[in-house]
């Protein structure tokens, strides 16, 4: 009887230690997509056509590719690793407040006059959750900022383009893979 009680306490202590040291232990990565699927939607040549009310139409041609620079976020230094779904570790269940987010840094290369110019600021494509239905695309080309949602079928939705913080009617389309 005492041996059974001790064995039960040891199992409970080990289980608690595993939960405290790695809250994601035993949880499978349920993502149904990876870098390959994101690259298939994003990589290639794109055209952004700006149609300002007070000037001529302007078309920018550029390429998007999976970034060579990694955008890293570091949690505070600790002997106990932070929960993988959140930047901050908590020992109390967060009731779904943290969701899986996949981020892909993007190299944005402007093509002008036959020359390619890699932009200083990398772009980013992010997908919330474990299923890729739509993702959020954001990048800059000089003073032009682009924010849009792109579906898994590479359709652009809810495009917002601004030049020096002023919205400009625009279209965005991929022209080559």
C-alpha positions as CSV (number, residue, x, y, z in Angstrom):
1,X,0.0,0.0,0.0
2,X,2.8,2.4,0.9
3,X,4.7,1.5,-2.2
4,X,1.7,2.3,-4.3
5,X,1.3,5.7,-2.7
6,X,5.0,6.5,-3.2
7,X,4.8,5.4,-6.9
8,X,1.7,7.6,-7.4
9,X,3.4,10.6,-5.8
10,X,6.5,10.1,-7.9
11,X,4.4,9.9,-11.1
12,X,2.5,13.0,-10.1
13,X,5.7,14.9,-9.3
14,X,7.3,13.9,-12.6
15,X,4.2,14.9,-14.5
16,X,4.0,18.3,-12.8
17,X,7.7,18.9,-13.4
18,X,7.3,18.2,-17.1
19,X,4.3,20.5,-17.3
20,X,6.1,23.4,-15.5
21,X,9.4,23.0,-17.5
22,X,7.7,22.6,-20.9
23,X,4.0,23.4,-21.0
24,X,3.8,22.3,-24.7
25,X,5.0,18.7,-23.9
26,X,2.9,16.2,-25.7
27,X,1.2,18.7,-27.9
28,X,1.7,17.9,-31.6
29,X,2.3,20.6,-34.1
30,X,-1.0,20.6,-35.9
31,X,0.0,23.1,-38.6
32,X,-1.3,21.9,-42.0
33,X,1.3,24.0,-44.0
34,X,4.9,25.0,-44.0
35,X,7.4,27.2,-45.8
36,X,6.8,25.3,-49.1
37,X,3.1,26.3,-49.2
38,X,3.9,29.9,-48.2
39,X,6.6,30.2,-50.9
40,X,4.2,28.8,-53.5
41,X,1.8,31.6,-52.9
42,X,4.3,34.5,-52.5
43,X,7.5,33.9,-54.3
44,X,7.8,35.4,-57.8
45,X,7.4,38.7,-59.6
46,X,4.7,41.1,-58.6
47,X,3.3,44.4,-59.9
48,X,1.9,47.2,-57.8
49,X,0.0,49.9,-59.7
50,X,-0.6,53.1,-57.9
51,X,-3.3,55.4,-59.2
52,X,-3.1,58.7,-57.2
53,X,-5.8,61.2,-57.6
54,X,-3.3,64.0,-58.1
55,X,-0.8,62.5,-60.4
56,X,0.0,59.9,-63.1
57,X,-0.3,56.2,-62.6
58,X,2.9,54.5,-61.5
59,X,3.7,50.8,-61.7
60,X,6.4,49.1,-59.5
61,X,7.7,45.7,-60.4
62,X,9.4,43.7,-57.7
63,X,10.0,40.2,-56.5
64,X,9.2,38.5,-53.2
65,X,11.2,35.6,-51.9
66,X,11.6,33.9,-48.5
67,X,13.9,36.1,-46.5
68,X,17.5,35.6,-45.9
69,X,17.4,37.6,-42.7
70,X,15.6,36.0,-39.8
71,X,13.3,38.1,-37.7
72,X,13.9,36.8,-34.2
73,X,12.0,37.5,-31.1
74,X,13.7,36.6,-27.8
75,X,12.0,36.0,-24.5
76,X,13.6,37.1,-21.3
77,X,16.6,34.9,-20.2
78,X,15.4,32.1,-18.0
79,X,16.3,28.7,-16.9
80,X,12.8,27.7,-17.7
81,X,11.9,27.9,-21.4
82,X,8.9,30.1,-22.3
83,X,5.8,28.6,-23.8
84,X,6.2,28.3,-27.5
85,X,2.9,29.9,-28.3
86,X,3.5,33.1,-26.4
87,X,6.3,35.6,-25.8
88,X,5.6,35.5,-22.1
89,X,5.4,32.4,-20.0
90,X,2.5,31.7,-17.7
91,X,1.8,28.9,-15.3
92,X,-1.9,29.5,-15.5
93,X,-3.8,28.4,-18.7
94,X,-4.4,31.4,-20.9
95,X,-7.8,30.2,-22.2
96,X,-6.8,30.4,-25.8
97,X,-5.4,34.0,-25.6
98,X,-2.3,32.8,-27.4
99,X,-2.7,31.5,-30.9
100,X,-0.1,29.9,-33.2
101,X,1.3,32.4,-35.6
102,X,3.6,31.5,-38.5
103,X,5.9,34.3,-39.8
104,X,8.0,34.3,-42.9
105,X,10.4,37.1,-43.5
106,X,10.5,38.3,-47.1
107,X,13.2,39.7,-49.3
108,X,11.7,42.5,-51.4
109,X,13.6,43.3,-54.5
110,X,12.6,46.3,-56.7
111,X,13.2,45.8,-60.5
112,X,13.7,49.2,-62.1
113,X,15.5,50.0,-65.4
114,X,16.6,46.4,-65.6
115,X,18.4,46.6,-62.2
116,X,17.5,44.7,-59.1
117,X,17.6,46.5,-55.8
118,X,17.0,44.6,-52.5
119,X,15.1,46.8,-50.1
120,X,16.7,47.5,-46.8
121,X,13.6,46.6,-44.7
122,X,12.5,43.0,-45.1
123,X,8.8,42.3,-45.6
124,X,6.8,39.7,-43.7
125,X,4.0,37.3,-44.3
126,X,2.1,35.9,-41.3
127,X,-0.6,33.3,-40.9
128,X,-2.6,32.9,-37.7
129,X,-3.6,29.4,-36.6
130,X,-2.8,26.0,-37.9
131,X,-4.6,26.1,-41.2
132,X,-3.4,28.4,-44.1
133,X,-6.5,30.0,-45.6
134,X,-5.3,33.6,-45.7
135,X,-2.2,35.4,-44.6
136,X,-1.2,39.0,-43.9
137,X,1.4,40.5,-46.2
138,X,3.3,43.7,-45.4
139,X,6.4,45.3,-46.9
140,X,7.9,48.6,-48.0
141,X,9.4,49.8,-51.2
142,X,11.0,53.1,-50.5
143,X,8.2,55.4,-49.2
144,X,5.5,53.0,-50.4
145,X,4.0,50.8,-47.7
146,X,1.9,47.8,-48.6
147,X,-0.5,45.9,-46.4
148,X,-2.8,43.1,-47.8
149,X,-4.3,39.8,-47.1
150,X,-3.3,37.0,-49.6
151,X,-5.3,33.8,-49.8
152,X,-3.9,30.3,-50.3
153,X,-5.1,30.6,-54.0
154,X,-2.8,33.8,-54.2
155,X,-5.7,36.2,-54.4
156,X,-5.0,39.7,-53.0
157,X,-7.7,40.9,-50.6
158,X,-8.1,44.2,-48.6
159,X,-5.1,45.9,-50.2
160,X,-4.0,49.1,-48.4
161,X,-1.2,51.2,-49.9
162,X,0.2,54.4,-48.5
163,X,2.9,56.8,-49.7
164,X,4.3,59.0,-46.9
165,X,1.3,58.0,-44.7
166,X,-1.3,58.9,-47.3
167,X,-3.6,56.2,-48.8
168,X,-3.3,55.7,-52.5
169,X,-5.7,53.6,-54.6
170,X,-3.7,50.7,-56.0
171,X,-3.8,47.2,-57.4
172,X,-1.4,44.3,-56.6
173,X,-1.0,41.1,-58.6
174,X,1.6,38.4,-59.1
175,X,2.7,38.3,-62.7
176,X,5.2,35.4,-62.6
177,X,6.1,32.5,-60.3
